[in-house]
Structure formats: structure tokens, C-alpha cells
Amino acid sequence: MEGVQSGESTYNAILRELKEEINLVDIEPKLIKVVEQFFEFNKINYHEIDFVYYIKLPDTHEFCKQNQIQNLDNLEETMLWINQNELHNYKILPEFIYTLKNDNNISHLIFNKLNNNTKSCAFENYTKKSN
């Protein structure tokens, strides 16, 4: 997925990309994590900020009926459905994907690999306020 367009919220980007890529509509994404990563790639230091959403696919969606689906925008790309219990069998980037859990709190995670310390993480939990 390409990402957020200028002037677009991450929420609206998720809705747009899922419609464009796998024809998924009428969903309610839930923000579950904000993740900051500090890392080096090709001798350049990066600070990446990711907004992670939980999405429940309808049982009727073709993605749930088969193990893989072809990207509608890129016919050379195939997306796979991986059971959460089998994630450890795959090399998935970014690595924080392995730590995600859907709970009722929005969490802010910080991973700093620039210090060669992959265990240095800061966790701050923010509980959603009811209206």
C-alpha cells in the first residue's frame, strides 16, 4: 500500500487503500498503536512513525475464503493471509508486527535500533475516553 496522501488522515488513507487494493468497503478501522522506530538503512538514520489499525474482515470477503489474494493495483504482488499464531514462521518487516495485540488501549511504542539496543522500548498507554 502506498500510504497517506497530502492532506489525508491515516484513517481515511486506510479506508481508501483497502478499497483500492482488495475492494474492502464498509469497515471500521480501530487505531491500536502509534509506533516510533529509529533505525539505519543504507548508512542513513531514519525516524519512522507508524499508525497501526485493527481491522476485522467480514467473513464474506474473498480474502477470508482463500489463503491469498492478488493486489488489484499491482498484478505481480500477492497478499497472503497469515494466522497470528504462525507469524513467527515468517520474516516480516517492520519487526514490531510480532508484538501487536488488539486491546482497548491505544499504545505508543518506541523502538530505537540506532543505539544497537533492540530491547530499549518505552511504552505509554493511553486509554480511550468515552464521549
GUVEX-252795 format. One record per residue: residue in three letters; residue number from 0; x, y, z of N, C-alpha, C in turn. Coordinates in nm, 4 decimals, decimal comma, m for minus. Layout:
N
<"Ala"; NUM; <X; Y; Z>; <X; Y; Z>; <X; Y; Z>>,
...
// end
This chain:
131
<"Met"; 0; <0,0836; m0,1163; 0,0000>; <0,0000; 0,0000; 0,0000>; <0,0890; 0,1238; 0,0000>>,
<"Glu"; 1; <0,0491; 0,2237; m0,0723>; <0,1329; 0,3408; m0,0925>; <0,1424; 0,4302; 0,0290>>,
<"Gly"; 2; <0,0354; 0,4537; 0,0995>; <0,0426; 0,5359; 0,2181>; <m0,0519; 0,6535; 0,2138>>,
<"Val"; 3; <m0,0213; 0,7505; 0,2998>; <m0,1083; 0,8654; 0,3197>; <m0,0781; 0,9718; 0,2143>>,
<"Gln"; 4; <m0,1823; 1,0251; 0,1537>; <m0,1669; 1,1338; 0,0574>; <m0,1702; 1,2674; 0,1302>>,
<"Ser"; 5; <m0,1160; 1,3704; 0,0677>; <m0,1119; 1,5037; 0,1279>; <m0,2531; 1,5492; 0,1653>>,
<"Gly"; 6; <m0,2704; 1,5920; 0,2901>; <m0,3988; 1,6396; 0,3386>; <m0,4944; 1,5302; 0,3825>>,
<"Glu"; 7; <m0,4516; 1,4058; 0,3804>; <m0,5370; 1,2918; 0,4138>; <m0,5005; 1,2379; 0,5519>>,
<"Ser"; 8; <m0,5991; 1,2034; 0,6330>; <m0,5718; 1,1425; 0,7635>; <m0,5314; 0,9968; 0,7431>>,
<"Thr"; 9; <m0,4647; 0,9398; 0,8436>; <m0,4278; 0,7982; 0,8330>; <m0,5527; 0,7109; 0,8275>>,
<"Tyr"; 10; <m0,6560; 0,7503; 0,8997>; <m0,7828; 0,6755; 0,8992>; <m0,8413; 0,6711; 0,7575>>,
<"Asn"; 11; <m0,8495; 0,7868; 0,6924>; <m0,9037; 0,7906; 0,5562>; <m0,8126; 0,7195; 0,4566>>,
<"Ala"; 12; <m0,6819; 0,7228; 0,4812>; <m0,5883; 0,6518; 0,3941>; <m0,6117; 0,5010; 0,4011>>,
<"Ile"; 13; <m0,6371; 0,4501; 0,5223>; <m0,6659; 0,3067; 0,5385>; <m0,7918; 0,2701; 0,4607>>,
<"Leu"; 14; <m0,8962; 0,3508; 0,4759>; <m1,0217; 0,3232; 0,4039>; <m0,9993; 0,3230; 0,2528>>,
<"Arg"; 15; <m0,9275; 0,4241; 0,2021>; <m0,9023; 0,4353; 0,0589>; <m0,8170; 0,3200; 0,0069>>,
<"Glu"; 16; <m0,7075; 0,2905; 0,0757>; <m0,6162; 0,1854; 0,0296>; <m0,6821; 0,0475; 0,0298>>,
<"Leu"; 17; <m0,7607; 0,0169; 0,1339>; <m0,8264; m0,1138; 0,1370>; <m0,9305; m0,1274; 0,0256>>,
<"Lys"; 18; <m0,9946; m0,0178; m0,0070>; <m1,0894; m0,0214; m0,1193>; <m1,0138; m0,0414; m0,2505>>,
<"Glu"; 19; <m0,9040; 0,0339; m0,2692>; <m0,8265; 0,0248; m0,3928>; <m0,7566; m0,1100; m0,4087>>,
<"Glu"; 20; <m0,6987; m0,1602; m0,3002>; <m0,6136; m0,2791; m0,3087>; <m0,6911; m0,4112; m0,3069>>,
<"Ile"; 21; <m0,7889; m0,4238; m0,2189>; <m0,8598; m0,5522; m0,2070>; <m1,0111; m0,5362; m0,2091>>,
<"Asn"; 22; <m1,0584; m0,4200; m0,2541>; <m1,2012; m0,3948; m0,2695>; <m1,2782; m0,4167; m0,1389>>,
<"Leu"; 23; <m1,2204; m0,3716; m0,0286>; <m1,2832; m0,3843; 0,1031>; <m1,3470; m0,2506; 0,1398>>,
<"Val"; 24; <m1,4783; m0,2526; 0,1626>; <m1,5525; m0,1306; 0,1976>; <m1,6390; m0,1588; 0,3198>>,
<"Asp"; 25; <m1,6990; m0,0543; 0,3743>; <m1,7882; m0,0658; 0,4902>; <m1,7206; m0,1328; 0,6089>>,
<"Ile"; 26; <m1,6031; m0,0808; 0,6453>; <m1,5299; m0,1326; 0,7614>; <m1,5073; m0,0188; 0,8600>>,
<"Glu"; 27; <m1,4685; m0,0526; 0,9807>; <m1,4451; 0,0457; 1,0857>; <m1,3063; 0,0209; 1,1456>>,
<"Pro"; 28; <m1,1992; 0,0780; 1,0840>; <m1,0646; 0,0598; 1,1398>; <m1,0545; 0,1193; 1,2798>>,
<"Lys"; 29; <m0,9775; 0,0542; 1,3664>; <m0,9586; 0,0996; 1,5041>; <m0,8092; 0,1217; 1,5284>>,
<"Leu"; 30; <m0,7707; 0,2458; 1,5600>; <m0,6305; 0,2754; 1,5902>; <m0,5911; 0,2018; 1,7174>>,
<"Ile"; 31; <m0,4848; 0,1197; 1,7101>; <m0,4416; 0,0454; 1,8281>; <m0,2992; 0,0800; 1,8725>>,
<"Lys"; 32; <m0,2162; 0,1291; 1,7805>; <m0,0776; 0,1603; 1,8174>; <m0,0259; 0,2785; 1,7365>>,
<"Val"; 33; <0,0587; 0,3571; 1,8017>; <0,1434; 0,4544; 1,7344>; <0,2849; 0,4085; 1,7645>>,
<"Val"; 34; <0,3630; 0,3808; 1,6597>; <0,4947; 0,3207; 1,6771>; <0,6010; 0,4122; 1,6166>>,
<"Glu"; 35; <0,7007; 0,4484; 1,6993>; <0,8159; 0,5226; 1,6503>; <0,9332; 0,4263; 1,6415>>,
<"Gln"; 36; <1,0026; 0,4326; 1,5285>; <1,1203; 0,3481; 1,5094>; <1,2376; 0,4351; 1,4669>>,
<"Phe"; 37; <1,3508; 0,4144; 1,5308>; <1,4750; 0,4796; 1,4927>; <1,5659; 0,3691; 1,4400>>,
<"Phe"; 38; <1,6116; 0,3823; 1,3157>; <1,6932; 0,2769; 1,2572>; <1,7823; 0,3338; 1,1473>>,
<"Glu"; 39; <1,8807; 0,2529; 1,1057>; <1,9705; 0,2893; 0,9978>; <1,9438; 0,1980; 0,8789>>,
<"Phe"; 40; <1,9428; 0,2558; 0,7600>; <1,9277; 0,1789; 0,6360>; <2,0154; 0,2451; 0,5311>>,
<"Asn"; 41; <2,1038; 0,1664; 0,4705>; <2,1983; 0,2183; 0,3706>; <2,2769; 0,3388; 0,4239>>,
<"Lys"; 42; <2,3231; 0,3268; 0,5482>; <2,4060; 0,4277; 0,6145>; <2,3352; 0,5611; 0,6368>>,
<"Ile"; 43; <2,2016; 0,5608; 0,6361>; <2,1226; 0,6798; 0,6641>; <2,0350; 0,6502; 0,7850>>,
<"Asn"; 44; <2,0327; 0,7429; 0,8838>; <1,9477; 0,7273; 1,0012>; <1,8065; 0,7725; 0,9689>>,
<"Tyr"; 45; <1,7087; 0,6937; 1,0147>; <1,5678; 0,7237; 0,9910>; <1,4903; 0,7289; 1,1219>>,
<"His"; 46; <1,3862; 0,8098; 1,1228>; <1,2882; 0,8137; 1,2307>; <1,1535; 0,7951; 1,1631>>,
<"Glu"; 47; <1,0948; 0,6778; 1,1822>; <0,9690; 0,6422; 1,1171>; <0,8573; 0,6407; 1,2200>>,
<"Ile"; 48; <0,7413; 0,6921; 1,1819>; <0,6246; 0,6898; 1,2701>; <0,5138; 0,6137; 1,1988>>,
<"Asp"; 49; <0,4644; 0,5076; 1,2629>; <0,3606; 0,4221; 1,2054>; <0,2337; 0,4316; 1,2897>>,
<"Phe"; 50; <0,1209; 0,4378; 1,2225>; <m0,0099; 0,4306; 1,2871>; <m0,0679; 0,2944; 1,2507>>,
<"Val"; 51; <m0,0948; 0,2123; 1,3510>; <m0,1384; 0,0744; 1,3281>; <m0,2865; 0,0625; 1,3622>>,
<"Tyr"; 52; <m0,3622; 0,0100; 1,2686>; <m0,5069; m0,0052; 1,2847>; <m0,5441; m0,1528; 1,2879>>,
<"Tyr"; 53; <m0,6434; m0,1857; 1,3687>; <m0,7031; m0,3191; 1,3712>; <m0,8245; m0,3153; 1,2795>>,
<"Ile"; 54; <m0,8343; m0,4162; 1,1930>; <m0,9470; m0,4250; 1,1001>; <m1,0016; m0,5670; 1,1043>>,
<"Lys"; 55; <m1,1285; m0,5790; 1,1271>; <m1,1965; m0,7092; 1,1250>; <m1,2561; m0,7278; 0,9866>>,
<"Leu"; 56; <m1,2041; m0,8272; 0,9154>; <m1,2565; m0,8560; 0,7822>; <m1,3889; m0,9292; 0,7933>>,
<"Pro"; 57; <m1,4867; m0,8932; 0,7099>; <m1,6121; m0,9681; 0,7093>; <m1,5877; m1,1107; 0,6594>>,
<"Asp"; 58; <m1,6539; m1,2077; 0,7192>; <m1,6368; m1,3478; 0,6793>; <m1,6684; m1,3702; 0,5323>>,
<"Thr"; 59; <m1,7474; m1,2814; 0,4745>; <m1,7881; m1,2967; 0,3349>; <m1,6851; m1,2431; 0,2359>>,
<"His"; 60; <m1,5825; m1,1713; 0,2840>; <m1,4821; m1,1153; 0,1933>; <m1,3970; m1,2268; 0,1340>>,
<"Glu"; 61; <m1,3605; m1,2123; 0,0068>; <m1,2860; m1,3191; m0,0609>; <m1,1521; m1,3464; 0,0051>>,
<"Phe"; 62; <m1,0963; m1,2484; 0,0760>; <m0,9703; m1,2679; 0,1478>; <m0,9859; m1,3759; 0,2541>>,
<"Cys"; 63; <m1,1051; m1,3861; 0,3141>; <m1,1309; m1,4867; 0,4173>; <m1,1596; m1,6239; 0,3567>>,
<"Lys"; 64; <m1,1960; m1,6264; 0,2325>; <m1,2326; m1,7525; 0,1671>; <m1,1125; m1,8244; 0,1073>>,
<"Gln"; 65; <m1,0022; m1,7542; 0,0908>; <m0,8824; m1,8149; 0,0332>; <m0,7604; m1,7704; 0,1106>>,
<"Asn"; 66; <m0,6473; m1,8351; 0,0881>; <m0,5256; m1,8031; 0,1617>; <m0,4499; m1,6845; 0,1055>>,
<"Gln"; 67; <m0,4808; m1,6442; m0,0174>; <m0,4097; m1,5316; m0,0764>; <m0,5007; m1,4560; m0,1712>>,
<"Ile"; 68; <m0,4620; m1,3324; m0,1994>; <m0,5393; m1,2501; m0,2907>; <m0,4407; m1,1647; m0,3696>>,
<"Gln"; 69; <m0,4703; m1,1418; m0,4946>; <m0,3822; m1,0618; m0,5774>; <m0,4159; m0,9137; m0,5598>>,
<"Asn"; 70; <m0,3133; m0,8315; m0,5488>; <m0,3291; m0,6875; m0,5358>; <m0,3923; m0,6335; m0,6632>>,
<"Leu"; 71; <m0,5012; m0,5591; m0,6525>; <m0,5712; m0,5079; m0,7701>; <m0,4895; m0,4031; m0,8447>>,
<"Asp"; 72; <m0,3999; m0,3315; m0,7749>; <m0,3168; m0,2294; m0,8385>; <m0,1880; m0,2857; m0,8976>>,
<"Asn"; 73; <m0,1391; m0,3945; m0,8427>; <m0,0104; m0,4489; m0,8833>; <m0,0261; m0,5988; m0,9035>>,
<"Leu"; 74; <m0,0447; m0,6407; m1,0256>; <m0,0739; m0,7807; m1,0540>; <0,0429; m0,8735; m1,0217>>,
<"Glu"; 75; <0,1615; m0,8173; m0,9995>; <0,2766; m0,9006; m0,9639>; <0,2874; m0,9209; m0,8132>>,
<"Glu"; 76; <0,2040; m0,8542; m0,7376>; <0,2084; m0,8627; m0,5921>; <0,0918; m0,9457; m0,5414>>,
<"Thr"; 77; <0,1214; m1,0395; m0,4518>; <0,0181; m1,1218; m0,3911>; <0,0213; m1,1006; m0,2411>>,
<"Met"; 78; <m0,0951; m1,0824; m0,1804>; <m0,1049; m1,0676; m0,0357>; <m0,1502; m1,2004; 0,0226>>,
<"Leu"; 79; <m0,0884; m1,2381; 0,1338>; <m0,1192; m1,3653; 0,1984>; <m0,1892; m1,3415; 0,3303>>,
<"Trp"; 80; <m0,2801; m1,4316; 0,3630>; <m0,3438; m1,4323; 0,4942>; <m0,2596; m1,5227; 0,5825>>,
<"Ile"; 81; <m0,2058; m1,4670; 0,6937>; <m0,1222; m1,5433; 0,7851>; <m0,1892; m1,5435; 0,9210>>,
<"Asn"; 82; <m0,2116; m1,6608; 0,9749>; <m0,2678; m1,6723; 1,1083>; <m0,1711; m1,6101; 1,2080>>,
<"Gln"; 83; <m0,2229; m1,5333; 1,3028>; <m0,1395; m1,4641; 1,4003>; <m0,0466; m1,5595; 1,4752>>,
<"Asn"; 84; <m0,0911; m1,6826; 1,4982>; <m0,0086; m1,7806; 1,5689>; <0,1071; m1,8321; 1,4846>>,
<"Glu"; 85; <0,1070; m1,8028; 1,3534>; <0,2119; m1,8503; 1,2640>; <0,3070; m1,7400; 1,2186>>,
<"Leu"; 86; <0,2901; m1,6192; 1,2716>; <0,3737; m1,5072; 1,2289>; <0,5226; m1,5349; 1,2484>>,
<"His"; 87; <0,5582; m1,6057; 1,3559>; <0,6990; m1,6324; 1,3849>; <0,7677; m1,7147; 1,2758>>,
<"Asn"; 88; <0,6898; m1,7770; 1,1863>; <0,7468; m1,8563; 1,0771>; <0,7893; m1,7707; 0,9578>>,
<"Tyr"; 89; <0,7645; m1,6415; 0,9634>; <0,7903; m1,5524; 0,8509>; <0,8786; m1,4360; 0,8935>>,
<"Lys"; 90; <0,9572; m1,3846; 0,7995>; <1,0357; m1,2624; 0,8221>; <0,9470; m1,1466; 0,7783>>,
<"Ile"; 91; <0,8947; m1,0720; 0,8752>; <0,8019; m0,9626; 0,8472>; <0,8638; m0,8326; 0,8976>>,
<"Leu"; 92; <0,8627; m0,7337; 0,8119>; <0,9115; m0,6009; 0,8491>; <0,7966; m0,5020; 0,8406>>,
<"Pro"; 93; <0,7898; m0,4080; 0,9293>; <0,8786; m0,3865; 1,0434>; <0,8559; m0,4915; 1,1516>>,
<"Glu"; 94; <0,9590; m0,5177; 1,2293>; <0,9576; m0,6257; 1,3281>; <0,8562; m0,6072; 1,4396>>,
<"Phe"; 95; <0,8125; m0,4841; 1,4657>; <0,7167; m0,4630; 1,5750>; <0,5841; m0,5342; 1,5490>>,
<"Ile"; 96; <0,5590; m0,5768; 1,4261>; <0,4365; m0,6503; 1,3922>; <0,4198; m0,7712; 1,4848>>,
<"Tyr"; 97; <0,5310; m0,8340; 1,5221>; <0,5251; m0,9524; 1,6080>; <0,4717; m0,9216; 1,7481>>,
<"Thr"; 98; <0,4799; m0,7971; 1,7910>; <0,4424; m0,7613; 1,9278>; <0,3000; m0,7083; 1,9407>>,
<"Leu"; 99; <0,2302; m0,6941; 1,8295>; <0,0992; m0,6298; 1,8328>; <m0,0079; m0,7163; 1,8966>>,
<"Lys"; 100; <m0,0894; m0,6521; 1,9757>; <m0,2065; m0,7164; 2,0350>; <m0,3200; m0,6155; 2,0281>>,
<"Asn"; 101; <m0,4391; m0,6631; 2,0010>; <m0,5556; m0,5748; 1,9992>; <m0,6137; m0,5691; 2,1399>>,
<"Asp"; 102; <m0,6088; m0,4518; 2,1991>; <m0,6699; m0,4331; 2,3303>; <m0,7488; m0,3022; 2,3268>>,
<"Asn"; 103; <m0,7998; m0,2607; 2,4385>; <m0,8829; m0,1405; 2,4424>; <m0,8033; m0,0123; 2,4611>>,
<"Asn"; 104; <m0,6707; m0,0224; 2,4710>; <m0,5860; 0,0954; 2,4874>; <m0,5127; 0,1263; 2,3581>>,
<"Ile"; 105; <m0,4924; 0,2540; 2,3335>; <m0,4024; 0,2947; 2,2267>; <m0,2650; 0,3075; 2,2902>>,
<"Ser"; 106; <m0,1658; 0,2380; 2,2359>; <m0,0323; 0,2388; 2,2946>; <0,0662; 0,3113; 2,2040>>,
<"His"; 107; <0,1616; 0,3783; 2,2663>; <0,2704; 0,4445; 2,1960>; <0,3961; 0,3641; 2,2242>>,
<"Leu"; 108; <0,4538; 0,3041; 2,1195>; <0,5728; 0,2206; 2,1335>; <0,6909; 0,2905; 2,0683>>,
<"Ile"; 109; <0,8086; 0,2793; 2,1299>; <0,9300; 0,3384; 2,0731>; <1,0372; 0,2306; 2,0664>>,
<"Phe"; 110; <1,0894; 0,2080; 1,9450>; <1,1968; 0,1117; 1,9223>; <1,3175; 0,1887; 1,8680>>,
<"Asn"; 111; <1,4282; 0,1860; 1,9406>; <1,5467; 0,2599; 1,8989>; <1,6587; 0,1624; 1,8682>>,
<"Lys"; 112; <1,6796; 0,1358; 1,7394>; <1,7865; 0,0444; 1,6980>; <1,9162; 0,1186; 1,6673>>,
<"Leu"; 113; <1,9152; 0,2513; 1,6707>; <2,0369; 0,3272; 1,6440>; <2,1395; 0,3079; 1,7540>>,
<"Asn"; 114; <2,0924; 0,2757; 1,8745>; <2,1821; 0,2525; 1,9875>; <2,2244; 0,1072; 1,9986>>,
<"Asn"; 115; <2,1965; 0,0272; 1,8945>; <2,2253; m0,1164; 1,8964>; <2,1628; m0,1846; 2,0169>>,
<"Asn"; 116; <2,0501; m0,1370; 2,0600>; <1,9810; m0,1954; 2,1741>; <1,8352; m0,2166; 2,1349>>,
<"Thr"; 117; <1,8068; m0,3341; 2,0801>; <1,6715; m0,3611; 2,0327>; <1,5741; m0,3805; 2,1476>>,
<"Lys"; 118; <1,6240; m0,3934; 2,2711>; <1,5334; m0,4129; 2,3842>; <1,4929; m0,2809; 2,4487>>,
<"Ser"; 119; <1,5522; m0,1715; 2,4054>; <1,5156; m0,0433; 2,4678>; <1,3860; 0,0085; 2,4064>>,
<"Cys"; 120; <1,2794; m0,0119; 2,4775>; <1,1474; 0,0300; 2,4310>; <1,0789; 0,1082; 2,5416>>,
<"Ala"; 121; <1,0070; 0,2093; 2,5033>; <0,9270; 0,2847; 2,6001>; <0,7807; 0,2619; 2,5676>>,
<"Phe"; 122; <0,7017; 0,2344; 2,6679>; <0,5599; 0,2094; 2,6471>; <0,4803; 0,3116; 2,7269>>,
<"Glu"; 123; <0,3906; 0,3778; 2,6586>; <0,2996; 0,4704; 2,7241>; <0,1596; 0,4327; 2,6799>>,
<"Asn"; 124; <0,0738; 0,4012; 2,7731>; <m0,0628; 0,3616; 2,7381>; <m0,1587; 0,4774; 2,7570>>,
<"Tyr"; 125; <m0,2432; 0,4946; 2,6587>; <m0,3466; 0,5969; 2,6618>; <m0,4791; 0,5275; 2,6525>>,
<"Thr"; 126; <m0,5641; 0,5444; 2,7510>; <m0,6950; 0,4826; 2,7488>; <m0,7901; 0,5733; 2,6725>>,
<"Lys"; 127; <m0,8665; 0,5139; 2,5828>; <m0,9645; 0,5899; 2,5059>; <m1,0685; 0,6481; 2,5993>>,
<"Lys"; 128; <m1,1031; 0,7742; 2,5787>; <m1,2055; 0,8376; 2,6585>; <m1,3402; 0,8189; 2,5891>>,
<"Ser"; 129; <m1,4410; 0,7848; 2,6657>; <m1,5760; 0,7701; 2,6101>; <m1,6396; 0,9074; 2,5967>>,
<"Asn"; 130; <m1,7176; 0,9240; 2,4920>; <m1,7901; 1,0516; 2,4721>; <m1,9203; 1,0508; 2,5463>>,
// end
